[in-house]
Amino acid sequence: MGRPYVWGLAVGGSTGVRDVGVALRRETELAMALLGAGKLADPTPDLDPGPYFSAFHDPV
């Protein structure tokens, strides 16, 4: 997780670091909402479709 912050620092200084933090938080919140989880403790292993799941794979 450190590289995005370093890139933000290189590009925009302290503002860039803040922007990276905001973007990562928003992405995490979106992913959690799509999982139906309200907090980080909510997702459980049963939500993991496994390594062979693909939205583009037809199981027929």
Secondary structure, 3 states (H helix, E strand, C coil): CHHHHHHHHHHHHHHHHHHHHHHHHHHHHHHHHHHCCCCCCCCCHHHCCCCCCCCCCCCC
